[in-house]
């Protein structure tokens, strides 16, 4: 299995709370502390943010003036914030699993262990799925379907809009990553219950009558990054991940709201093991 050299870090949008890749953030030019998923969210939050922006920018200027230097006259590395007590700390003591949170002492790390452990595994899982998507044979396959290194991926179901908005809203849909929880009761079609990074759940019903196979990465007895086509029934194992390329909220005949998949070419599965 290939080594992971880096991972993708997600951060919530200051306006819509959608989790997006920190690399593609749009930040406030003054305080540098408010991050947005797009320029639209930045503009909509401009009026409410300006009340706090002045204080934050003044504090940032004071910190930059008081920045200490080492013996060689070079500025020290930027300090991190302790995830437990929110004090300034270095990057020496962090979560060994996800490497996304930092602590000022072992006491703080032990205090936060119960809280952080509830979502630490999710962080590692979803960031690793991103690593698979943007590398090797899977990326070359998905690139033909519109994926680029700058494409927006999100592990949050709230990024999906209703299908009635297709003609009225100029919305660039992100590629949504969810994990299969269990089968969903449905008489005529394949259906599953899925959850996102935050634990939000919904159901997906497959209505593609032309195709019976779907693309999946990392099937059993194959390399972890190997790409193959498999029957849909074998892809729907609980724990597997699904990449939704064109997802909209749909209201079914039983008045429940979920996701309807009419084309299996617009979904991609990743084996959990």
DRENPA-3360 file (N, C-alpha, C; in nm, 2 decimals, always signed):
BEGIN
1 = XXXXXXXX = +0.08/-0.12/+0.00/+0.00/+0.00/+0.00/+0.09/+0.12/+0.00 ~ +0.05/+0.22/-0.08/+0.13/+0.35/-0.09/+0.12/+0.43/+0.04 ~ +0.23/+0.50/+0.07/+0.24/+0.58/+0.19/+0.16/+0.71/+0.17 ~ +0.10/+0.76/+0.27/+0.03/+0.89/+0.26/+0.14/+1.00/+0.30 ~ +0.17/+1.08/+0.20/+0.27/+1.19/+0.23/+0.20/+1.31/+0.30 ~ +0.08/+1.33/+0.26/+0.00/+1.45/+0.32/-0.14/+1.41/+0.33 ~ -0.22/+1.48/+0.40/-0.36/+1.46/+0.41/-0.43/+1.59/+0.39 ~ -0.56/+1.58/+0.35/-0.64/+1.70/+0.32/-0.72/+1.74/+0.45;
9 = XXXXXXXX = -0.70/+1.87/+0.49/-0.76/+1.92/+0.61/-0.89/+1.99/+0.58 ~ -1.00/+1.96/+0.65/-1.13/+2.03/+0.62/-1.15/+2.13/+0.73 ~ -1.21/+2.24/+0.70/-1.25/+2.35/+0.79/-1.39/+2.40/+0.76 ~ -1.47/+2.44/+0.86/-1.60/+2.49/+0.83/-1.60/+2.63/+0.78 ~ -1.70/+2.66/+0.69/-1.72/+2.79/+0.64/-1.78/+2.88/+0.74 ~ -1.73/+3.01/+0.75/-1.78/+3.10/+0.85/-1.93/+3.14/+0.83 ~ -1.98/+3.13/+0.71/-2.11/+3.17/+0.68/-2.21/+3.05/+0.67 ~ -2.18/+2.95/+0.59/-2.28/+2.84/+0.57/-2.24/+2.71/+0.65;
17 = XXXXXXXX = -2.13/+2.71/+0.72/-2.08/+2.60/+0.80/-2.05/+2.48/+0.72 ~ -2.04/+2.49/+0.59/-2.00/+2.37/+0.51/-1.85/+2.34/+0.52 ~ -1.82/+2.22/+0.54/-1.68/+2.18/+0.56/-1.62/+2.17/+0.42 ~ -1.50/+2.23/+0.40/-1.44/+2.23/+0.27/-1.29/+2.22/+0.29 ~ -1.21/+2.20/+0.19/-1.07/+2.19/+0.20/-1.00/+2.32/+0.24 ~ -0.93/+2.32/+0.35/-0.87/+2.44/+0.40/-0.78/+2.51/+0.29 ~ -0.72/+2.43/+0.20/-0.63/+2.48/+0.10/-0.70/+2.58/+0.01 ~ -0.83/+2.56/-0.01/-0.91/+2.64/-0.11/-1.00/+2.74/-0.04;
25 = XXXXXXXX = -0.95/+2.79/+0.08/-1.03/+2.89/+0.15/-1.03/+3.03/+0.09 ~ -1.13/+3.10/+0.12/-1.13/+3.25/+0.10/-1.13/+3.32/+0.23 ~ -1.03/+3.39/+0.27/-1.01/+3.45/+0.40/-1.04/+3.60/+0.40 ~ -1.08/+3.65/+0.51/-1.09/+3.79/+0.53/-0.95/+3.85/+0.52 ~ -0.94/+3.96/+0.44/-0.81/+4.02/+0.41/-0.75/+4.10/+0.53 ~ -0.84/+4.13/+0.63/-0.79/+4.21/+0.74/-0.75/+4.13/+0.86 ~ -0.85/+4.05/+0.91/-0.82/+3.97/+1.03/-0.75/+3.84/+1.01 ~ -0.77/+3.78/+0.89/-0.71/+3.65/+0.85/-0.76/+3.54/+0.93;
33 = XXXXXXXX = -0.87/+3.56/+1.01/-0.92/+3.45/+1.09/-1.06/+3.39/+1.05 ~ -1.12/+3.47/+0.96/-1.25/+3.42/+0.91/-1.23/+3.36/+0.77 ~ -1.27/+3.23/+0.75/-1.25/+3.16/+0.63/-1.38/+3.12/+0.57 ~ -1.39/+3.12/+0.44/-1.52/+3.09/+0.37/-1.49/+2.99/+0.26 ~ -1.60/+2.92/+0.22/-1.58/+2.82/+0.11/-1.59/+2.88/-0.03 ~ -1.64/+3.01/-0.04/-1.65/+3.07/-0.17/-1.66/+3.22/-0.15 ~ -1.64/+3.30/-0.25/-1.65/+3.45/-0.24/-1.79/+3.49/-0.22 ~ -1.89/+3.41/-0.26/-2.03/+3.44/-0.24/-2.06/+3.44/-0.09;
41 = XXXXXXXX = -2.01/+3.34/-0.01/-2.03/+3.34/+0.13/-1.96/+3.45/+0.20 ~ -1.84/+3.48/+0.15/-1.76/+3.59/+0.21/-1.84/+3.73/+0.19 ~ -1.90/+3.75/+0.07/-1.97/+3.87/+0.05/-2.10/+3.88/+0.14 ~ -2.17/+3.77/+0.15/-2.29/+3.76/+0.23/-2.27/+3.79/+0.38 ~ -2.15/+3.75/+0.42/-2.12/+3.76/+0.57/-2.04/+3.89/+0.60 ~ -2.03/+3.97/+0.50/-1.94/+4.09/+0.51/-2.00/+4.19/+0.62 ~ -2.13/+4.21/+0.62/-2.19/+4.30/+0.71/-2.18/+4.25/+0.86 ~ -2.21/+4.13/+0.88/-2.21/+4.08/+1.02/-2.07/+4.06/+1.07;
49 = XXXXXXXX = -1.97/+4.03/+0.98/-1.83/+4.01/+1.02/-1.76/+4.13/+1.05 ~ -1.79/+4.25/+0.99/-1.71/+4.37/+1.01/-1.71/+4.42/+1.15 ~ -1.81/+4.38/+1.23/-1.81/+4.42/+1.37/-1.70/+4.36/+1.45 ~ -1.67/+4.23/+1.42/-1.56/+4.16/+1.49/-1.43/+4.17/+1.42 ~ -1.43/+4.21/+1.30/-1.31/+4.21/+1.22/-1.21/+4.31/+1.27 ~ -1.25/+4.43/+1.31/-1.16/+4.53/+1.35/-1.08/+4.49/+1.47 ~ -1.15/+4.43/+1.57/-1.08/+4.39/+1.69/-0.98/+4.28/+1.66 ~ -1.02/+4.18/+1.58/-0.94/+4.07/+1.54/-0.81/+4.12/+1.47;
57 = XXXXXXXX = -0.83/+4.22/+1.38/-0.72/+4.27/+1.30/-0.62/+4.34/+1.39 ~ -0.67/+4.42/+1.49/-0.58/+4.49/+1.58/-0.50/+4.39/+1.66 ~ -0.57/+4.29/+1.71/-0.50/+4.18/+1.79/-0.39/+4.12/+1.70 ~ -0.42/+4.09/+1.57/-0.32/+4.03/+1.48/-0.20/+4.12/+1.46 ~ -0.22/+4.25/+1.45/-0.11/+4.34/+1.44/-0.02/+4.35/+1.56 ~ -0.08/+4.34/+1.68/-0.01/+4.34/+1.80/+0.08/+4.21/+1.81 ~ +0.02/+4.10/+1.77/+0.09/+3.97/+1.78/+0.21/+3.97/+1.68 ~ +0.19/+4.03/+1.56/+0.30/+4.04/+1.46/+0.41/+4.13/+1.51;
65 = XXXXXXXX = +0.38/+4.23/+1.59/+0.48/+4.32/+1.63/+0.56/+4.26/+1.75 ~ +0.50/+4.17/+1.82/+0.56/+4.11/+1.94/+0.62/+3.97/+1.91 ~ +0.63/+3.94/+1.78/+0.68/+3.81/+1.74/+0.82/+3.80/+1.78 ~ +0.85/+3.69/+1.85/+0.99/+3.67/+1.90/+1.07/+3.61/+1.79 ~ +1.21/+3.62/+1.80/+1.30/+3.57/+1.71/+1.40/+3.48/+1.78 ~ +1.46/+3.39/+1.71/+1.56/+3.30/+1.77/+1.70/+3.36/+1.77 ~ +1.80/+3.28/+1.80/+1.93/+3.33/+1.81/+1.99/+3.38/+1.68 ~ +1.94/+3.32/+1.57/+1.99/+3.36/+1.44/+1.92/+3.48/+1.38;
73 = XXXXXXXX = +1.83/+3.54/+1.45/+1.75/+3.65/+1.40/+1.64/+3.61/+1.32 ~ +1.60/+3.49/+1.31/+1.49/+3.44/+1.22/+1.37/+3.42/+1.31 ~ +1.25/+3.46/+1.26/+1.13/+3.45/+1.34/+1.10/+3.30/+1.37 ~ +1.05/+3.28/+1.49/+1.01/+3.14/+1.53/+0.89/+3.09/+1.45 ~ +0.87/+2.96/+1.45/+0.76/+2.90/+1.38/+0.63/+2.95/+1.44 ~ +0.52/+2.97/+1.36/+0.39/+3.01/+1.42/+0.34/+2.91/+1.52 ~ +0.28/+2.97/+1.63/+0.23/+2.89/+1.74/+0.10/+2.83/+1.70 ~ +0.07/+2.71/+1.76/-0.06/+2.65/+1.75/-0.14/+2.68/+1.87;
81 = XXXXXXXX = -0.27/+2.64/+1.87/-0.36/+2.67/+1.98/-0.40/+2.53/+2.04 ~ -0.39/+2.52/+2.17/-0.43/+2.40/+2.23/-0.58/+2.37/+2.21 ~ -0.61/+2.25/+2.17/-0.75/+2.21/+2.14/-0.83/+2.20/+2.26 ~ -0.77/+2.19/+2.38/-0.84/+2.18/+2.51/-0.86/+2.31/+2.58 ~ -0.75/+2.38/+2.61/-0.76/+2.50/+2.69/-0.75/+2.63/+2.60 ~ -0.72/+2.61/+2.47/-0.71/+2.72/+2.37/-0.59/+2.82/+2.40 ~ -0.49/+2.77/+2.48/-0.37/+2.85/+2.50/-0.28/+2.82/+2.38 ~ -0.18/+2.91/+2.36/-0.08/+2.90/+2.26/+0.01/+2.78/+2.29;
89 = XXXXXXXX = +0.04/+2.71/+2.19/+0.13/+2.59/+2.21/+0.21/+2.56/+2.09 ~ +0.30/+2.47/+2.09/+0.38/+2.43/+1.98/+0.31/+2.32/+1.91 ~ +0.38/+2.26/+1.81/+0.33/+2.15/+1.73/+0.39/+2.02/+1.77 ~ +0.46/+2.01/+1.89/+0.53/+1.89/+1.93/+0.43/+1.79/+1.98 ~ +0.33/+1.83/+2.05/+0.23/+1.74/+2.11/+0.10/+1.74/+2.03 ~ +0.07/+1.64/+1.95/-0.05/+1.64/+1.87/-0.11/+1.50/+1.88 ~ -0.23/+1.49/+1.82/-0.30/+1.36/+1.81/-0.21/+1.27/+1.72 ~ -0.17/+1.16/+1.76/-0.08/+1.07/+1.68/-0.16/+1.01/+1.56;
97 = XXXXXXXX = -0.29/+1.01/+1.57/-0.37/+0.95/+1.46/-0.40/+1.04/+1.35 ~ -0.47/+1.15/+1.37/-0.51/+1.24/+1.27/-0.41/+1.36/+1.24 ~ -0.33/+1.40/+1.34/-0.23/+1.50/+1.33/-0.30/+1.64/+1.30 ~ -0.43/+1.65/+1.34/-0.50/+1.78/+1.31/-0.52/+1.87/+1.43 ~ -0.50/+1.81/+1.55/-0.52/+1.89/+1.68/-0.39/+1.89/+1.76 ~ -0.37/+1.99/+1.84/-0.25/+2.01/+1.91/-0.28/+2.04/+2.06 ~ -0.19/+2.01/+2.15/-0.21/+2.03/+2.29/-0.08/+2.09/+2.35 ~ -0.11/+2.16/+2.46/+0.00/+2.23/+2.53/+0.07/+2.14/+2.63;
105 = XXXXXXXX = +0.00/+2.03/+2.68/+0.05/+1.94/+2.78/-0.02/+1.81/+2.77 ~ +0.04/+1.71/+2.83/-0.03/+1.58/+2.84/-0.16/+1.58/+2.92 ~ -0.16/+1.67/+3.01/-0.29/+1.68/+3.09/-0.40/+1.72/+3.00 ~ -0.38/+1.82/+2.92/-0.49/+1.87/+2.82/-0.52/+1.76/+2.72 ~ -0.42/+1.68/+2.68/-0.45/+1.58/+2.58/-0.53/+1.47/+2.65 ~ -0.51/+1.43/+2.77/-0.58/+1.33/+2.84/-0.73/+1.38/+2.87 ~ -0.74/+1.51/+2.90/-0.88/+1.56/+2.92/-0.96/+1.56/+2.79 ~ -0.90/+1.59/+2.68/-0.97/+1.59/+2.56/-0.98/+1.46/+2.48;
113 = XXXXXXXX = -0.92/+1.36/+2.54/-0.92/+1.23/+2.47/-1.06/+1.17/+2.44 ~ -1.15/+1.18/+2.54/-1.28/+1.12/+2.52/-1.36/+1.20/+2.42 ~ -1.35/+1.33/+2.41/-1.42/+1.41/+2.31/-1.36/+1.39/+2.17 ~ -1.23/+1.40/+2.16/-1.17/+1.39/+2.03/-1.17/+1.26/+1.97 ~ -1.17/+1.15/+2.05/-1.18/+1.02/+1.99/-1.30/+0.99/+1.92 ~ -1.41/+1.06/+1.94/-1.54/+1.03/+1.88/-1.54/+1.07/+1.73 ~ -1.46/+1.16/+1.69/-1.45/+1.20/+1.55/-1.32/+1.19/+1.49 ~ -1.22/+1.15/+1.56/-1.08/+1.14/+1.51/-1.07/+1.03/+1.40;
121 = XXXXXXXX = -1.14/+0.92/+1.42/-1.13/+0.81/+1.32/-1.20/+0.86/+1.19 ~ -1.31/+0.94/+1.21/-1.38/+0.99/+1.09/-1.29/+1.08/+1.01 ~ -1.21/+1.16/+1.08/-1.12/+1.25/+1.01/-1.02/+1.17/+0.92 ~ -0.96/+1.07/+0.98/-0.86/+0.99/+0.91/-0.93/+0.92/+0.79 ~ -1.05/+0.87/+0.81/-1.11/+0.79/+0.70/-1.14/+0.88/+0.58 ~ -1.21/+1.00/+0.61/-1.25/+1.08/+0.50/-1.13/+1.15/+0.43 ~ -1.02/+1.18/+0.50/-0.91/+1.24/+0.44/-0.83/+1.14/+0.36 ~ -0.84/+1.01/+0.40/-0.77/+0.91/+0.32/-0.85/+0.88/+0.19;
129 = XXXXXXXX = -0.98/+0.89/+0.20/-1.06/+0.87/+0.08/-1.02/+0.98/-0.02 ~ -1.00/+1.10/+0.02/-0.96/+1.21/-0.06/-0.82/+1.18/-0.13 ~ -0.73/+1.11/-0.05/-0.60/+1.08/-0.10/-0.62/+0.98/-0.22 ~ -0.71/+0.88/-0.20/-0.74/+0.78/-0.31/-0.80/+0.85/-0.43 ~ -0.89/+0.94/-0.41/-0.96/+1.00/-0.52/-0.86/+1.08/-0.61 ~ -0.77/+1.15/-0.55/-0.68/+1.24/-0.63/-0.55/+1.18/-0.66 ~ -0.54/+1.05/-0.66/-0.41/+0.98/-0.70/-0.44/+0.86/-0.78 ~ -0.34/+0.83/-0.86/-0.33/+0.70/-0.94/-0.44/+0.68/-1.04;
137 = XXXXXXXX = -0.48/+0.55/-1.05/-0.58/+0.50/-1.15/-0.71/+0.56/-1.12 ~ -0.75/+0.58/-1.00/-0.88/+0.63/-0.97/-0.90/+0.78/-1.01 ~ -0.79/+0.86/-0.99/-0.80/+1.00/-1.04/-0.80/+1.00/-1.19 ~ -0.73/+0.92/-1.26/-0.74/+0.92/-1.41/-0.87/+0.88/-1.46 ~ -0.94/+0.79/-1.38/-1.08/+0.75/-1.42/-1.18/+0.87/-1.39 ~ -1.17/+0.93/-1.27/-1.26/+1.03/-1.24/-1.23/+1.16/-1.31 ~ -1.11/+1.18/-1.36/-1.08/+1.30/-1.43/-1.16/+1.31/-1.56 ~ -1.19/+1.19/-1.62/-1.28/+1.19/-1.74/-1.42/+1.24/-1.71;
145 = XXXXXXXX = -1.46/+1.23/-1.58/-1.59/+1.27/-1.54/-1.60/+1.41/-1.48 ~ -1.48/+1.48/-1.49/-1.48/+1.62/-1.45/-1.40/+1.65/-1.33 ~ -1.34/+1.55/-1.27/-1.26/+1.58/-1.15/-1.13/+1.65/-1.19 ~ -1.09/+1.75/-1.11/-0.96/+1.82/-1.13/-0.90/+1.84/-1.00 ~ -0.77/+1.86/-0.99/-0.70/+1.89/-0.86/-0.76/+2.00/-0.78 ~ -0.83/+2.09/-0.85/-0.90/+2.21/-0.78/-1.04/+2.18/-0.75 ~ -1.09/+2.06/-0.78/-1.24/+2.03/-0.76/-1.26/+2.03/-0.61 ~ -1.39/+2.07/-0.58/-1.43/+2.08/-0.44/-1.50/+1.95/-0.40;
153 = XXXXXXXX = -1.44/+1.89/-0.29/-1.50/+1.77/-0.23/-1.54/+1.80/-0.09 ~ -1.65/+1.74/-0.04/-1.69/+1.77/+0.09/-1.75/+1.64/+0.15 ~ -1.73/+1.61/+0.28/-1.79/+1.50/+0.35/-1.92/+1.54/+0.42 ~ -1.99/+1.64/+0.38/-2.11/+1.70/+0.45/-2.23/+1.69/+0.36 ~ -2.34/+1.63/+0.40/-2.46/+1.62/+0.32/-2.53/+1.75/+0.30 ~ -2.51/+1.85/+0.40/-2.57/+1.98/+0.39/-2.53/+2.06/+0.27 ~ -2.42/+2.01/+0.20/-2.38/+2.08/+0.08/-2.47/+2.05/-0.04 ~ -2.56/+1.96/-0.03/-2.65/+1.92/-0.14/-2.77/+2.01/-0.14;
161 = XXXXXXXX = -2.81/+2.06/-0.25/-2.93/+2.14/-0.26/-3.05/+2.06/-0.33 ~ -3.17/+2.11/-0.32/-3.29/+2.04/-0.37/-3.28/+2.04/-0.53 ~ -3.34/+1.93/-0.59/-3.34/+1.92/-0.73/-3.42/+2.03/-0.80 ~ -3.52/+2.09/-0.73/-3.60/+2.20/-0.79/-3.51/+2.32/-0.81 ~ -3.40/+2.33/-0.75/-3.31/+2.45/-0.77/-3.22/+2.44/-0.89 ~ -3.23/+2.33/-0.97/-3.14/+2.32/-1.08/-3.15/+2.43/-1.18 ~ -3.27/+2.47/-1.21/-3.29/+2.58/-1.32/-3.28/+2.72/-1.26 ~ -3.30/+2.74/-1.13/-3.30/+2.87/-1.07/-3.18/+2.91/-1.00;
169 = XXXXXXXX = -3.09/+2.82/-0.96/-2.97/+2.85/-0.89/-2.85/+2.81/-0.96 ~ -2.76/+2.91/-0.98/-2.63/+2.88/-1.04/-2.53/+2.83/-0.94 ~ -2.54/+2.70/-0.91/-2.47/+2.64/-0.80/-2.38/+2.53/-0.85 ~ -2.25/+2.55/-0.81/-2.15/+2.45/-0.85/-2.15/+2.34/-0.74 ~ -2.20/+2.22/-0.78/-2.21/+2.11/-0.69/-2.08/+2.05/-0.65 ~ -2.05/+2.03/-0.52/-1.93/+1.96/-0.48/-1.95/+1.81/-0.49 ~ -1.84/+1.74/-0.49/-1.84/+1.60/-0.49/-1.85/+1.55/-0.35 ~ -1.96/+1.49/-0.31/-2.00/+1.46/-0.18/-1.95/+1.32/-0.14;
177 = XXXXXXXX = -1.88/+1.30/-0.03/-1.83/+1.17/+0.02/-1.91/+1.13/+0.14 ~ -1.98/+1.01/+0.13/-2.05/+0.96/+0.24/-2.02/+0.81/+0.26 ~ -2.05/+0.76/+0.38/-2.02/+0.62/+0.41/-2.15/+0.54/+0.43 ~ -2.15/+0.42/+0.39/-2.27/+0.33/+0.40/-2.29/+0.28/+0.54 ~ -2.41/+0.29/+0.59/-2.44/+0.25/+0.73/-2.50/+0.11/+0.73 ~ -2.61/+0.10/+0.65/-2.69/-0.03/+0.64/-2.78/-0.03/+0.52 ~ -2.84/-0.14/+0.49/-2.94/-0.14/+0.39/-3.06/-0.06/+0.43 ~ -3.14/-0.01/+0.33/-3.26/+0.07/+0.36/-3.38/-0.01/+0.30;
185 = XXXXXXXX = -3.48/-0.02/+0.38/-3.60/-0.10/+0.33/-3.66/-0.04/+0.20 ~ -3.66/-0.12/+0.09/-3.71/-0.08/-0.03/-3.75/-0.21/-0.11 ~ -3.87/-0.22/-0.16/-3.91/-0.34/-0.23/-3.86/-0.36/-0.36 ~ -3.84/-0.26/-0.45/-3.81/-0.28/-0.59/-3.67/-0.24/-0.63 ~ -3.61/-0.16/-0.55/-3.47/-0.10/-0.59/-3.37/-0.13/-0.48 ~ -3.25/-0.12/-0.52/-3.14/-0.12/-0.42/-3.14/+0.01/-0.34 ~ -3.14/+0.01/-0.21/-3.14/+0.13/-0.13/-3.05/+0.11/-0.01 ~ -2.99/+0.22/+0.04/-2.90/+0.21/+0.15/-2.91/+0.34/+0.24;
193 = XXXXXXXX = -2.87/+0.32/+0.36/-2.87/+0.43/+0.45/-2.72/+0.48/+0.46 ~ -2.69/+0.61/+0.45/-2.56/+0.66/+0.45/-2.55/+0.77/+0.56 ~ -2.42/+0.80/+0.59/-2.39/+0.91/+0.69/-2.27/+0.99/+0.64 ~ -2.26/+1.11/+0.68/-2.15/+1.19/+0.64/-2.05/+1.21/+0.76 ~ -1.96/+1.30/+0.74/-1.86/+1.33/+0.84/-1.91/+1.37/+0.98 ~ -2.02/+1.44/+0.98/-2.08/+1.49/+1.10/-2.18/+1.39/+1.17 ~ -2.21/+1.28/+1.10/-2.30/+1.18/+1.15/-2.44/+1.20/+1.10 ~ -2.46/+1.30/+1.01/-2.60/+1.32/+0.95/-2.63/+1.21/+0.86;
201 = XXXXXXXX = -2.75/+1.15/+0.86/-2.79/+1.04/+0.79/-2.90/+1.07/+0.69 ~ -2.90/+0.99/+0.58/-3.00/+1.00/+0.48/-3.00/+0.87/+0.40 ~ -3.10/+0.85/+0.31/-3.10/+0.72/+0.23/-3.08/+0.75/+0.08 ~ -3.02/+0.66/+0.01/-3.00/+0.67/-0.13/-3.07/+0.55/-0.20 ~ -3.15/+0.58/-0.30/-3.22/+0.48/-0.38/-3.17/+0.48/-0.52 ~ -3.13/+0.36/-0.57/-3.07/+0.35/-0.71/-3.18/+0.32/-0.81 ~ -3.20/+0.40/-0.91/-3.30/+0.38/-1.01/-3.25/+0.36/-1.15 ~ -3.12/+0.32/-1.16/-3.06/+0.30/-1.30/-3.10/+0.16/-1.35;
209 = XXXXXXXX = -3.19/+0.16/-1.45/-3.24/+0.03/-1.51/-3.15/-0.02/-1.62 ~ -3.05/+0.06/-1.66/-2.96/+0.02/-1.78/-2.83/-0.04/-1.73 ~ -2.79/-0.01/-1.61/-2.66/-0.05/-1.57/-2.67/-0.14/-1.44 ~ -2.59/-0.24/-1.43/-2.59/-0.32/-1.31/-2.46/-0.32/-1.24 ~ -2.35/-0.26/-1.30/-2.22/-0.26/-1.24/-2.18/-0.11/-1.21 ~ -2.10/-0.10/-1.11/-2.05/+0.04/-1.07/-1.90/+0.03/-1.06 ~ -1.83/+0.14/-1.07/-1.69/+0.15/-1.05/-1.65/+0.15/-0.90 ~ -1.55/+0.08/-0.86/-1.51/+0.07/-0.72/-1.36/+0.06/-0.71;
217 = XXXXXXXX = -1.31/+0.12/-0.61/-1.16/+0.12/-0.59/-1.13/+0.03/-0.47 ~ -1.04/-0.06/-0.48/-0.99/-0.14/-0.36/-1.08/-0.26/-0.33 ~ -1.13/-0.32/-0.44/-1.21/-0.45/-0.42/-1.13/-0.55/-0.34 ~ -1.19/-0.65/-0.27/-1.12/-0.75/-0.21/-1.03/-0.83/-0.31 ~ -0.92/-0.88/-0.26/-0.83/-0.96/-0.35/-0.76/-0.88/-0.45 ~ -0.77/-0.74/-0.44/-0.70/-0.65/-0.54/-0.62/-0.55/-0.46 ~ -0.54/-0.48/-0.52/-0.46/-0.38/-0.46/-0.55/-0.27/-0.40 ~ -0.50/-0.20/-0.29/-0.59/-0.10/-0.23/-0.63/+0.01/-0.32;
225 = XXXXXXXX = -0.54/+0.04/-0.42/-0.57/+0.15/-0.52/-0.62/+0.10/-0.65 ~ -0.64/-0.03/-0.67/-0.69/-0.09/-0.79/-0.83/-0.05/-0.82 ~ -0.86/-0.02/-0.95/-0.99/+0.02/-0.99/-1.05/-0.09/-1.07 ~ -1.18/-0.12/-1.05/-1.25/-0.23/-1.12/-1.40/-0.20/-1.12 ~ -1.47/-0.28/-1.20/-1.62/-0.27/-1.21/-1.68/-0.39/-1.14 ~ -1.77/-0.37/-1.06/-1.83/-0.48/-0.98/-1.98/-0.46/-0.97 ~ -2.06/-0.57/-0.95/-2.20/-0.56/-0.94/-2.24/-0.46/-0.83 ~ -2.35/-0.39/-0.85/-2.39/-0.29/-0.75/-2.42/-0.36/-0.62;
233 = XXXXXXXX = -2.47/-0.48/-0.62/-2.50/-0.55/-0.49/-2.38/-0.57/-0.40 ~ -2.27/-0.60/-0.47/-2.14/-0.62/-0.39/-2.08/-0.49/-0.35 ~ -2.11/-0.38/-0.41/-2.05/-0.25/-0.37/-2.12/-0.19/-0.25 ~ -2.24/-0.24/-0.22/-2.32/-0.17/-0.11/-2.30/-0.23/+0.03 ~ -2.18/-0.27/+0.05/-2.14/-0.33/+0.18/-2.13/-0.22/+0.29 ~ -2.19/-0.23/+0.41/-2.18/-0.13/+0.51/-2.03/-0.10/+0.54 ~ -2.00/+0.02/+0.55/-1.86/+0.06/+0.58/-1.79/+0.12/+0.45 ~ -1.84/+0.08/+0.33/-1.78/+0.13/+0.21/-1.82/+0.28/+0.20;
241 = XXXXXXXX = -1.74/+0.35/+0.12/-1.76/+0.49/+0.09/-1.82/+0.51/-0.05 ~ -1.90/+0.61/-0.06/-1.96/+0.65/-0.19/-1.92/+0.79/-0.23 ~ -1.88/+0.81/-0.35/-1.85/+0.95/-0.40/-1.97/+0.99/-0.49 ~ -2.04/+1.09/-0.45/-2.16/+1.13/-0.53/-2.12/+1.25/-0.62 ~ -2.12/+1.23/-0.75/-2.08/+1.34/-0.84/-2.19/+1.43/-0.88 ~ -2.31/+1.39/-0.87/-2.42/+1.48/-0.91/-2.54/+1.45/-0.82 ~ -2.53/+1.49/-0.70/-2.64/+1.46/-0.60/-2.73/+1.58/-0.58 ~ -2.86/+1.55/-0.57/-2.97/+1.64/-0.54/-3.06/+1.58/-0.44;
249 = XXXXXXXX = -3.12/+1.67/-0.35/-3.23/+1.62/-0.27/-3.35/+1.59/-0.35 ~ -3.41/+1.47/-0.32/-3.53/+1.43/-0.40/-3.64/+1.39/-0.30 ~ -3.76/+1.42/-0.33/-3.88/+1.38/-0.25/-3.94/+1.26/-0.32 ~ -3.94/+1.15/-0.25/-4.00/+1.03/-0.30/-4.15/+1.02/-0.28 ~ -4.21/+0.92/-0.34/-4.35/+0.90/-0.34/-4.40/+0.88/-0.20 ~ -4.32/+0.83/-0.11/-4.36/+0.81/+0.03/-4.34/+0.93/+0.11 ~ -4.31/+1.05/+0.05/-4.29/+1.18/+0.11/-4.16/+1.19/+0.19 ~ -4.07/+1.09/+0.18/-3.94/+1.10/+0.24/-3.84/+1.17/+0.15;
257 = XXXXXXXX = -3.75/+1.24/+0.21/-3.64/+1.31/+0.13/-3.51/+1.24/+0.14 ~ -3.45/+1.21/+0.02/-3.33/+1.14/+0.02/-3.26/+1.17/-0.11 ~ -3.17/+1.08/-0.16/-3.10/+1.10/-0.28/-3.13/+0.99/-0.38 ~ -3.17/+1.03/-0.50/-3.20/+0.93/-0.61/-3.09/+0.93/-0.71 ~ -3.04/+0.81/-0.74/-2.93/+0.79/-0.84/-2.99/+0.73/-0.96 ~ -2.99/+0.80/-1.07/-3.05/+0.75/-1.20/-2.94/+0.70/-1.29 ~ -2.81/+0.73/-1.26/-2.70/+0.69/-1.35/-2.59/+0.64/-1.26 ~ -2.55/+0.51/-1.27/-2.44/+0.46/-1.19/-2.31/+0.51/-1.23;
265 = XXXXXXXX = -2.30/+0.57/-1.34/-2.17/+0.63/-1.38/-2.14/+0.76/-1.30 ~ -2.23/+0.81/-1.23/-2.21/+0.93/-1.15/-2.19/+0.90/-1.00 ~ -2.16/+0.78/-0.97/-2.12/+0.74/-0.84/-1.99/+0.66/-0.85 ~ -1.92/+0.66/-0.74/-1.79/+0.58/-0.73/-1.78/+0.53/-0.59 ~ -1.75/+0.40/-0.58/-1.74/+0.33/-0.45/-1.59/+0.31/-0.42 ~ -1.56/+0.32/-0.29/-1.43/+0.29/-0.23/-1.44/+0.19/-0.12 ~ -1.38/+0.08/-0.13/-1.38/-0.03/-0.03/-1.32/+0.02/+0.10 ~ -1.39/-0.02/+0.21/-1.34/+0.04/+0.34/-1.21/-0.03/+0.39;
273 = X = -1.18/-0.15/+0.35/-1.06/-0.22/+0.41/-0.94/-0.19/+0.32;
% end
